[in-house]
Amino acid sequence: MTGIRQRHVALSRSVYAALDAAATSEIAARVGYQCCSRYARTQRLVSAVVRWVPGGRRALRRLLIASSRLPFRTRGVRIIGCGTAVTVFLLTGATGEGRLVLKVCRDTLGRRLDVLLADVGRRRATHRRVAGWYDEFTPLLPTSFVIAHCPLRSLPAVACVQHYAGDPRRDLFEEMDERDLVNLASTVPRLGRQLVSFAACTAKAVEREGLCVDLLGRDNLVVVGGLTDARLVLVDHGLHDLRGAGAKPAIVEKTASRLAYLRSVADQVERRAAGAPGKAASVGHAS
């Protein structure tokens, strides 16, 4: 009986992942497919099919996306992102809350309540752990983890709820030149303090625990706002284990490179604040 149940769970998870891939195929076609996984292959297949069906995208959205069982009153729901583990929905017109982001943890779609409860407990514990690394200049967004009927066919899942971080936003590593970043952080005091604090606290966490927040994901560590109100935001607090048995050398190396880049930027900002401008581009732009 256990074997039958396990096969049923595995089949259900495959079906739900395929439905999620179909739902995210439109945005993946715009921003680019992330890998050659089964999930990405499903996205490509769905995109190829609906391209030739009149009104196919609209019909697909009506079939897959629903907001009737969400725990928030909202006028609109749309997918704005899909990572390796989450699908991101923007909820517009949520009463009293402005715009909310709902990040659905894909591997929890349709799971039993006891599984969901255990999973949400683990995620809350991880968030508390990461939040404890940082001070009052933390770039982490206020975050709640809930069990809810998500927009994808109203399936139960664990989800992360955050306020929408805002626009414009730029990926700190991919879309900002080092000199421009140092100049902006020297002009906007809070951004400067955030960068200095984030670099120091993250380095301490790596040294102490061998863990690091995700510095590699696209649009994860971003600068939000303009010339007067820019701030640092860490959109997702996923962790990389840099010392464990399963640590991947490529991830360890690139994370170390980006952390060194952050510490160089922070050093330059501190020098500027002390009235001794540092030489920009001291370690080069982290790619």
N, C-alpha and C positions, 0 to 999 in steps of 0.2 A: 504493500500500500504506500509506503514511504517513497519507493522508487517512482510510482505512478504520480504521486503528488509533486515530486521534484521535477519530473518531465513536464507536468502541466504548468508549473511555475516558470520553467525555462521557456516554454512555448509562449506563455502569456507575455513574458518580458520581451521576447523577440518581436511579438506583434505590436506591443506598445512602443517599442523603440522605432519600428517601421512607421507607425502612425506619426510619431514625433518627427521623424526624418521627412516625411511627406509634408508636414505642417511647416517645417523650417526650410524647405527646398527653395522657396522664393527668395528669402534673405541670403541664403548660401550662394545662390546663383549671382547675386549682386556683389557680395563681398569676397567671394572665393571659397572654394571647398578646402577644408582644413587638412584632410589626410585621405588616405586610400582605404579607410575602414568600410565595413559593411554599411554603417550609418551614412557615410558620404556617398557611397555607391547608390544607396536608395534615394538620396537627395538628387543625384544626377539623373537617375532613371525617371523620377517623378517630374523633374523639370523638363526633360526631353518629351515626355508624353503630353503634359498640359500645354506645352507650347503650341501644339497642333489642335487643341480642343478649344473652340470658341467659348469664351467665358470660363475656361477651365480653372483659372486661379481663384476666381470669385466662388465658383461652386465648391472648390476644395476647402476654402476657408469656411464656408457655411457648413460643410460636412464635419469638419474637424474641430473648429473653435467655437466655444460657447461660454457665456459668462453668467448663466442663470443660477449656478450653484456656488459662485464665488462668495467668500465671506465679506466682500466689499460691494457697496452699491457703486456702479460705474456706468458711464455712458459709452465707453469704447474699450476694446482690448485688441492689441496688436503685438505681433512678435517683433522685437527689435534686436535680438541677438541669439546666438546659439554657440556655446562653447563645447568642450569635450565632455562635460558632465551635466551642464544645465541648459535649459531653454529659458530665455528672458522675455517676459511680457511687460508691456507698458499699459497701465490701467489709467485711463483718462477720466476726469470728472468724478473721482472718488470723493464722496461727500466729506467735507472738512479736512481732507488730506492732500488736496492738490493732485499731483501726479505721483503714482506709486509704481515701483518696479517689483514684479513677482518673478523670482528665479526658481523654476521648478527643477528639482533634482531628478534627473531622468531615470536613474536606476531605482527610484522608489515608486515609479508609476504603477498604480494598481496593486500595490503590495498589501498584505494583511495589516490590521491595525497594530498588532503587537510588534511587527517588524518596523512599522512607521514610527511607533513610540520610541523604540530603541534607537533608531536612526536619528530622530530629531534630538534625542538626548545627547548623542555623540557630537552632533554638529553644534549644539549650544555650548557644550563643554569646550570644544575647540575654539569657538569664538571668544569665550571668556578667557581662555589661555592666551590667545593672541592679543586681545584687548589689554591684558595685564602687562604686556611688553612696553606699551606706549604711554606717554604722559598726556598733559592737557592739549598738546599740539597734535594729537593723533589724527592720521588721515583716514581712519576707519569710519565708515558711515554707520549711523544708528541702525541696528539690524535686529529683526525678530525672525525666529524660525517657527513655522506653523505646520500643522497637518490640515490640508484643505482639499476640496474638489477643485482641481486645476482647470484652466481653460481647455486643455486637450481632452475633448470628449467627456469632461467633468470627472475624469479619473482621480481617485484619491492619490495624494503624493505629499512628500515633504517639500516645503517651499521656503525660500528666504524672502522676506519683505523689507524693502528699503524705500526711502524717498528718492525720487529721481534726482541724480546728482546735479543736473543742469547742463547748460551749453553757454558758450562753446567749450569744447574740451579737446585737449591734445595729449596724445600718448607721450609721456615724458622722455622715453628712450627713442621712439621712432619718428616723432614729429616735431621735436624741439632741438635746435642747435645748442650746444653747450654754452656758448657765449651769450646767446639770447636768454637761456634759462638763468644763468648767473645774474644777468642784468635785471631780469624781471624779479627774481628773488631778492635782489638788493633794493629794488624800488618798492616792493610790496612787503612790509615787515612781517606780516603773519606768514606768508608763503616762505620767506627766508627762515623763520623760526621752525616752521614745519619741516622743511628740508633738512636742516641741521639736526633736529630731534629725531626724525625718521631714520636718517642714515646711522646715527649713533645707537639708537635703540635696536634697530634691525641687526647691526653688527654684533651687539651684545647678545642678542638672542641666538645668533648663529654660533657664537663662541661658547655660550653657556649650554645650549640644548641641541646644537647641530641641526636646527630647523630654521627655515627662512620662508617668509611670505612669498607669494608668486611674483617675481620680478620679470617673468618671461612672457606672460600672456599679453596678447595684443589688447590695448585699451584697458589695462588693469590698473596701472599706476599712471594717473592722469593729472594734468593741471586744468582746472575748471575755472572759467571766468576770464575777465579781460585785464587791462593794464592797471586797474585800481582795486579789483576785488579778487584777484587770482588766489586759488587755494589748491592744496595738494589733496587728492582723494585716492584711496586704495579701494577700488570697486569690489574686489572679491578677496577674501582672506585665506584662500587655499594655501596649503603648506607644501614645501619640498623638503624631504629628509635628505640632508647632505652628507650624513655619516653612516646611515644604516646599511645593512647588507644589500638592500635593493636600490641603493643610490646609483643613479646613472651618471657616468663621468661627464657626458656632454652637458647635462643639466647643472651639475656641480660647477663645471668650468664657466659656463655662461652666467650662472648666478653670481659667482665670485667676481667676474668681470663687471657686471652691472652694479654690484655693491661697491666695488672700488671706484667706479664712475660716480656714484652717488656721494661717496665720502670725499672725492675730489671737488665736486660741486659745492658740497657743504663747507669744505675748507675755504674755498674761494669766497663764498658768501660771508663767512665769519671774518675773513681778512678785510673784505670791503667794509663791513660794519665797524671794524676796528680802525678804519682809515688807512689800511695798507693793502691796496688792490693786489690780488694774486694774479698770476699768469693764467689766462684761460686755456682750456684744452690741454690740461696737464697730463691727462691719461687718454685723451682721445674720446670720441663719441662711442658709447657702448652700443654695439649692434645686437 
